[in-house]
Amino acid sequence: MSLNTFLKKIWNQIEVLFGGLPTEIKTALQIGITITENIKNFVDSPIADIFTSIIPGNIDDVIKDRLRATLPIFLTELKLVESSLQISS
């Protein structure tokens, strides 16, 4: 068995594994992407800056900064899973 054939068999098994996911999981993934995009859009908006400047203390600023740092990464990972499953919205 050649390496190419071996890799094709492994790839086919991965496609079978992910292609067999229940529709509920695929739907939840699409909803999760939409919700994450909306949260990211709000956190990146000037309104979030206004809210954090009005609220006393700095814990809200820390939360906002962490969300701004991690949401793009999380959203990219969700979209990568979506594209690997070939889900269309």
Secondary structure by P-SEA (a helix, b strand, c coil): ccaaaaaaaaaaaaaaaaaaccaaaaaaaaaaaaaaaaaaaaaacaaaaaaaaaccccaaaaaaaaaaacaaaaaaaaaaaaaaacccc
